[in-house]
Amino acid sequence: MKRLLSYIYPVSKTISSQYNGDLEITWYNGKKHLNSKNANYSYGSLQRILKFGLKKIELSKVDSILVLGMGGGSVIETLRQDFNYNSKITAVEIDQVIIDIAKTEYGISENDNLKIYCTDAYDFALQNTVRYDLIIIDLFIDLNVPDKFLSLDFWDGIIRSKSSRGSILFNASVGSQTSSSKLDHVISYLRSKVYDISVFDNVNNTNTIVIAKGL
């Protein structure tokens, strides 16, 4: 019924989160979106943005994926359904409320090929010892990428976590001039580590996507 009504007007409910404030689950035009106050977190414009980036990756050569910032799991759905990716995915999400939403609202839960960690992606990156063929970084609080995810300590952890043949897909939209300068510094740092860097601005008329591949 909610799906049918959503073609006439949006149908929403709100869930409060310690980390993300009020989250809104909204049926709109037959699809269920997860939004924060000002941003789409899953199953809307974000899904289209990450799908754009995934089309630039040779997923046939990827045997393992790390997702930092799982949200409602739309990137996992995209990988499974749109790209027929059936290998192992490890997902990290700091907010247990969002992990529960992913399970109850979108059917995203752990199985043999999906492991979910409820922890801070910064700590995970610094402590991780496993290497992945693709690392997807989608770490926002509302509209902003927290500064610690633009620090070189974090990116050193990402580099250590990437396999020799692996790639990094970073949803890197930043709102302030200071954050933009930090992003430029991250990109320069990656280039200094001998990575082929592609930067795509205004993807879906909003975000910046950075893709790093080893040379």
C-alpha positions in Angstrom: 0.0 0.0 0.0 2.8 2.4 0.9 4.5 1.8 -2.4 1.2 2.6 -4.3 0.5 5.7 -2.2 4.1 6.9 -2.8 3.2 7.6 -6.5 0.7 10.2 -5.2 2.6 11.7 -2.3 5.7 10.7 -0.2 5.1 8.4 2.7 7.6 8.8 5.5 8.6 7.7 9.0 11.4 9.1 11.2 13.9 7.2 13.3 16.4 9.0 15.7 20.1 8.1 15.7 22.9 9.1 18.0 25.3 9.7 15.2 23.0 11.0 12.4 20.2 12.8 14.2 16.7 12.2 12.7 16.8 9.7 9.8 13.8 9.6 7.5 12.7 6.5 5.6 10.5 7.7 2.7 8.5 5.9 0.0 8.7 8.1 -3.1 7.6 7.0 -6.6 7.6 3.4 -5.6 11.1 3.4 -4.0 12.1 3.5 -0.4 14.8 6.1 0.4 16.9 6.6 3.5 17.7 10.3 4.1 19.3 12.5 6.8 18.1 16.1 7.4 19.8 17.4 4.3 21.2 14.4 2.3 20.3 11.1 0.7 22.0 8.3 2.5 20.8 5.3 0.5 18.6 4.2 -2.4 18.3 7.6 -4.1 20.8 10.0 -5.6 23.6 8.4 -3.6 23.0 5.1 -5.3 23.2 6.7 -8.7 26.5 8.5 -7.7 28.2 5.3 -6.6 26.9 3.3 -9.6 28.6 5.9 -11.8 31.9 5.2 -10.0 31.5 1.5 -10.1 31.1 1.6 -13.9 34.7 2.8 -14.0 36.0 -0.2 -12.1 36.8 -3.6 -13.7 34.7 -5.6 -11.2 35.4 -8.9 -13.1 39.0 -8.6 -11.6 37.7 -7.8 -8.1 37.6 -10.7 -5.6 37.0 -8.8 -2.4 35.4 -5.4 -1.6 35.6 -3.2 1.6 32.7 -0.7 2.0 33.5 2.0 4.5 30.1 3.7 5.3 27.5 1.1 4.5 24.5 3.2 5.2 21.3 1.4 4.2 23.2 -0.9 2.0 22.3 0.5 -1.4 25.8 0.1 -2.8 25.6 -3.6 -1.8 22.3 -3.9 -3.6 23.8 -2.2 -6.7 26.9 -4.5 -6.7 24.7 -7.6 -6.4 21.9 -6.7 -8.7 23.3 -4.3 -11.3 26.8 -5.7 -11.6 26.1 -9.4 -10.6 29.0 -9.2 -8.1 28.8 -12.3 -6.0 32.1 -12.4 -4.2 32.8 -11.3 -0.6 32.0 -7.9 0.7 33.0 -6.5 4.1 31.0 -3.5 5.2 31.7 -1.0 8.0 29.1 1.2 9.6 29.4 3.1 12.9 25.7 3.5 13.4 23.8 0.4 14.7 20.5 2.2 14.0 21.4 2.3 10.3 22.6 -1.3 10.3 19.2 -2.3 11.8 17.4 -0.1 9.2 19.4 -1.8 6.4 18.2 -5.2 7.7 14.6 -4.5 8.5 13.8 -2.0 5.7 16.1 -3.2 2.8 16.9 -6.8 3.6 20.7 -6.2 3.9 22.1 -8.5 6.5 25.1 -10.7 7.1 25.5 -13.9 5.1 28.4 -16.1 3.8 29.5 -13.3 1.4 28.7 -10.3 3.5 30.3 -9.4 6.8 29.1 -6.2 8.7 31.2 -4.5 11.4 29.6 -1.9 13.6 32.6 0.3 14.3 34.3 3.6 13.3 35.7 3.4 9.8 38.7 5.5 10.9 39.7 2.9 13.6 39.0 0.0 11.2 41.3 1.5 8.5 44.1 2.0 11.0 43.8 -1.5 12.5 42.9 -3.6 9.5 45.4 -6.2 8.3 43.3 -7.7 5.4 43.8 -6.5 1.8 40.9 -5.8 -0.6 40.7 -5.5 -4.4 38.3 -2.6 -4.1 37.7 -0.1 -1.2 34.6 2.0 -1.4 34.7 5.0 0.9 31.3 6.8 1.5 31.7 8.5 4.9 29.3 11.3 5.6 27.6 12.9 8.5 24.7 14.6 6.8 26.3 16.6 4.0 29.9 16.6 5.3 32.9 14.2 5.2 34.4 14.4 8.7 37.9 15.8 8.7 39.5 12.7 10.1 38.6 10.9 6.8 40.6 13.5 4.9 43.7 13.0 7.2 46.8 11.2 5.9 46.7 8.8 8.8 43.4 7.5 7.6 44.7 7.3 4.0 47.8 5.5 5.0 45.4 2.9 6.5 43.5 2.7 3.2 46.7 2.2 1.2 47.8 -0.6 3.5 44.3 -2.2 3.1 44.4 -2.2 -0.7 45.7 -5.1 -2.6 48.5 -4.5 -5.1 46.1 -4.7 -8.0 43.2 -2.9 -6.2 41.3 0.3 -6.6 39.8 2.9 -4.3 36.4 4.6 -5.0 35.9 7.7 -2.8 32.7 9.6 -2.7 34.5 12.8 -1.8 32.1 15.7 -2.0 33.2 18.4 0.5 31.3 21.5 1.3 33.8 24.0 2.7 36.9 25.6 1.2 39.0 24.1 4.0 37.7 20.6 3.3 38.3 21.1 -0.4 41.9 22.0 0.3 42.3 18.9 2.4 40.8 16.8 -0.4 43.4 18.3 -2.9 46.1 17.3 -0.4 44.7 13.7 -0.3 44.7 13.5 -4.1 48.3 14.8 -4.3 49.3 12.3 -1.6 47.8 9.4 -3.5 49.6 10.5 -6.7 52.9 10.6 -4.8 52.2 6.9 -4.0 52.1 6.1 -7.7 48.3 5.9 -8.3 46.4 6.8 -11.4 43.8 9.3 -10.1 40.6 10.2 -11.9 38.4 13.0 -10.4 34.8 13.4 -11.6 33.1 16.6 -10.4 29.3 17.2 -10.1 28.3 13.6 -10.5 24.5 13.6 -10.5 24.9 17.4 -10.3 26.1 17.1 -6.7 29.1 15.0 -5.6 32.8 14.6 -6.5 34.0 11.0 -7.1 37.7 10.2 -6.8 39.0 6.8 -8.3 42.6 5.7 -7.5 44.2 2.7 -9.3 47.7 1.4 -9.0 50.0 1.8 -12.0 
